[in-house]
């Protein structure tokens, strides 16, 4: 047991939960394991405290007021100074889609409540070890400085890129990255010179270019893949943006491929 305690000794853990009884339980478990502990009561406070103290690991609930755990995780994942901090969700939010979302947005683990203390400690040990190894490997890499709005835009862009076919509304997107619609819209204009809608349209058509030139998917399938309501609407938007229809654009690549192909060798008779 001694070597296990050494793995946790003096590790700084940020515990995030809005339920006092859960906080007390986790604090007791971690204190007995020799950890240093900081506490936050919602996602917004967790994000600010993580920036300030750079904990070794974050244990975070999902369903919390003001900012939930998922929104906080998205911001932490897009902030260079906190992106490497492992996040373990501890939550009663146990639906499969919730567990998958938690892992897809950057958490390293997802544990359902009620949990076994020994299992939580074991998972913490595993992820602390991996995080320390990664920090050593990346010690010479200097992270760029980002403002709060930079982080919000990065988190929003990542979510949009993963949901091109069914993107959220601007209001929903703002909530997903822990802000409000007005600030999100201003951040996009200031950082990208585009509205959220303009960025989404540009990104859809950029992805369409790639799919047309590298896959055999039909135009209708590509339109569906990137979220256009019909192939006709997609074709109109594509022609307005690039001056040619999707089919003509694809044919241009096929012609170029044929022209670049080496001539077949013919033996002389």
C-alpha positions in Angstrom: 0.0 0.0 0.0 2.9 2.3 0.7 3.9 2.7 -3.0 0.3 3.5 -3.8 0.2 6.3 -1.2 3.5 7.7 -2.5 1.9 8.1 -6.0 -0.7 10.4 -4.5 1.4 12.1 -1.8 1.2 15.9 -2.2 -0.8 15.7 -5.4 -2.9 18.9 -5.7 -6.5 17.9 -6.6 -9.2 20.4 -7.4 -12.6 19.1 -6.4 -15.6 20.6 -8.1 -19.1 19.8 -6.8 -22.1 21.9 -5.7 -23.3 19.3 -3.1 -21.7 19.8 0.4 -22.0 16.1 1.4 -20.2 15.0 -1.8 -17.5 17.5 -1.2 -16.9 16.4 2.3 -16.7 12.7 1.2 -14.2 13.4 -1.5 -12.1 15.7 0.8 -11.9 13.0 3.4 -10.9 10.3 0.8 -8.2 12.6 -0.7 -6.9 13.9 2.6 -6.4 10.4 3.9 -4.4 9.6 0.7 -2.1 12.5 1.4 -3.4 14.9 -1.3 -3.5 18.6 -1.2 -7.1 19.8 -1.9 -8.7 22.9 -3.4 -12.5 23.3 -3.8 -14.9 24.9 -6.3 -18.6 24.9 -6.4 -19.5 25.2 -10.1 -17.8 25.1 -13.5 -17.1 28.8 -13.7 -15.3 28.8 -10.3 -13.5 25.6 -11.3 -12.1 27.2 -14.5 -10.9 30.3 -12.7 -9.3 28.3 -9.9 -7.6 26.0 -12.4 -6.1 29.0 -14.1 -4.8 30.3 -10.7 -3.5 27.2 -9.0 -2.7 24.7 -11.9 -3.8 21.6 -10.0 -2.4 18.2 -10.8 -5.9 16.8 -11.5 -9.5 17.9 -11.4 -12.4 15.8 -10.0 -15.6 17.4 -11.3 -19.3 17.0 -11.2 -21.4 17.5 -14.3 -24.7 19.0 -13.3 -24.0 22.3 -11.5 -25.5 25.8 -11.5 -24.1 28.8 -13.4 -21.7 26.7 -15.5 -21.9 22.9 -15.7 -18.9 20.5 -15.8 -19.0 20.0 -19.6 -18.8 23.7 -20.3 -15.9 24.1 -17.9 -14.1 21.1 -19.5 -14.4 22.6 -22.9 -12.8 25.8 -21.7 -10.0 24.0 -19.8 -9.2 21.9 -22.8 -8.8 24.9 -25.1 -6.6 26.9 -22.6 -2.9 26.1 -23.1 -2.1 26.5 -19.4 -4.8 24.0 -18.3 -5.2 21.7 -21.4 -2.9 19.0 -19.9 -4.7 18.8 -16.5 -6.5 15.5 -16.4 -10.2 15.8 -15.6 -12.2 13.0 -14.1 -16.0 13.4 -14.1 -17.8 12.1 -11.0 -21.5 12.3 -11.6 -24.9 10.8 -11.4 -25.4 11.8 -15.1 -25.0 8.3 -16.2 -26.7 8.1 -19.6 -24.5 6.7 -22.4 -24.6 9.9 -24.4 -23.5 11.9 -21.3 -20.6 9.6 -20.6 -19.5 9.7 -24.2 -19.8 13.5 -24.4 -17.7 13.9 -21.3 -14.9 11.8 -22.8 -15.1 13.4 -26.2 -14.7 16.9 -24.9 -11.5 16.2 -23.1 -12.0 14.3 -19.8 -9.7 11.4 -19.2 -12.3 9.4 -17.2 -15.9 9.3 -16.1 -17.0 7.7 -12.9 -20.6 7.3 -11.8 -21.9 8.2 -8.4 -22.2 6.5 -6.0 -18.6 5.4 -6.4 -16.1 3.2 -4.5 -13.4 5.3 -2.9 -10.7 2.8 -3.7 -11.6 2.8 -7.4 -11.5 6.6 -7.5 -8.1 6.7 -5.9 -6.9 4.1 -8.4 -8.1 6.1 -11.4 -6.5 9.2 -9.9 -3.1 7.4 -9.6 -3.2 6.2 -13.1 -4.0 9.6 -14.6 -1.6 11.5 -12.4 1.2 9.2 -13.6 0.3 9.6 -17.3 0.0 13.4 -16.8 3.4 13.7 -15.2 5.0 11.6 -18.0 3.4 13.9 -20.6 4.5 17.1 -18.8 8.1 15.8 -18.8 7.9 15.1 -22.5 6.5 18.5 -23.3 8.6 20.5 -20.8 10.3 22.5 -23.6 7.2 23.5 -25.4 6.0 27.1 -24.8 2.3 27.6 -24.8 0.8 30.7 -26.4 -1.0 33.4 -24.4 -4.7 33.4 -24.9 -7.4 35.8 -23.7 -10.7 34.6 -22.3 -12.4 35.4 -25.6 -9.8 33.4 -27.5 -10.5 30.3 -25.4 -14.3 30.7 -25.9 -13.9 30.9 -29.7 -11.6 27.9 -29.8 -14.0 25.9 -27.7 -16.9 26.9 -29.8 -15.1 26.1 -33.1 -14.1 22.7 -31.8 -17.8 21.9 -30.9 -19.0 23.2 -34.3 -16.5 21.2 -36.2 -17.7 18.0 -34.5 -21.4 18.9 -35.2 -21.5 20.4 -38.7 -24.5 18.3 -39.7 -26.6 19.4 -36.7 -25.0 22.5 -35.1 -26.6 24.2 -32.0 -28.1 27.6 -32.1 -25.9 30.5 -31.1 -27.7 30.7 -27.8 -27.1 26.9 -27.2 -23.5 27.1 -28.4 -22.8 30.0 -25.9 -24.2 27.9 -23.1 -22.0 24.9 -24.1 -18.9 27.0 -23.8 -19.9 28.7 -20.6 -20.8 32.2 -21.8 -23.8 34.2 -23.2 -24.9 34.8 -26.8 -23.8 38.4 -26.8 -20.2 37.7 -25.6 -19.9 34.7 -28.0 -21.0 36.8 -31.0 -18.6 39.6 -30.1 -15.7 37.2 -29.6 -16.3 35.7 -33.1 -16.4 39.2 -34.7 -13.3 40.4 -32.8 -11.2 37.2 -33.3 -12.3 36.0 -36.7 -14.1 39.0 -38.3 -17.1 36.8 -38.8 -20.4 36.0 -37.2 -20.9 32.5 -35.8 -23.2 31.8 -38.8 -20.7 33.1 -41.3 -17.9 30.9 -39.7 -20.2 27.8 -39.8 -21.1 28.4 -43.4 -17.4 28.9 -44.4 -16.3 25.8 -42.5 -19.1 23.6 -44.0 -18.0 24.6 -47.5 -14.3 24.1 -46.7 -15.1 20.6 -45.5 -17.2 20.1 -48.6 -14.2 20.9 -50.8 -12.1 18.3 -49.0 -14.8 15.6 -49.3 -15.4 16.4 -53.0 -11.7 16.1 -53.8 -10.8 13.1 -51.6 -13.9 10.8 -51.3 -16.4 9.2 -53.7 -19.4 10.4 -51.7 -22.2 11.8 -53.8 -23.0 15.5 -53.8 -26.3 14.7 -51.9 -24.4 12.7 -49.3 -21.9 15.5 -48.8 -24.7 18.0 -48.4 -26.2 15.8 -45.7 -22.9 15.2 -44.0 -22.2 18.9 -43.6 -25.7 20.0 -42.6 -27.4 21.4 -45.7 -31.1 20.8 -46.0 -30.8 19.7 -49.6 -28.3 19.0 -52.4 -29.8 22.0 -54.3 -29.2 24.4 -51.4 -25.6 23.0 -51.0 -24.9 23.4 -54.7 -26.2 27.0 -54.7 -24.1 27.9 -51.7 -21.0 26.2 -53.1 -21.4 28.0 -56.5 -21.8 31.4 -54.7 -18.6 30.7 -52.7 -16.3 29.1 -55.3 -17.9 30.1 -58.7 -18.5 26.5 -59.8 -21.0 23.8 -58.9 -19.8 20.9 -56.7 -19.9 18.5 -59.7 -17.7 20.7 -61.8 -15.3 21.2 -58.9 -15.0 17.4 -58.5 -14.6 16.9 -62.2 -11.7 19.4 -62.2 -9.8 17.3 -59.7 -10.5 14.1 -61.7 -9.2 15.8 -64.9 -6.1 16.9 -63.0 -5.5 13.4 -61.6 -5.6 12.0 -65.1 -3.3 14.6 -66.5 -0.8 14.0 -63.7 -0.9 10.2 -64.1 2.2 8.7 -65.8 1.8 7.5 -69.3 1.6 3.7 -69.7 4.7 2.0 -71.0 4.2 0.5 -74.5 6.6 -2.1 -75.8 7.7 -1.5 -79.4 6.8 -4.2 -81.8 
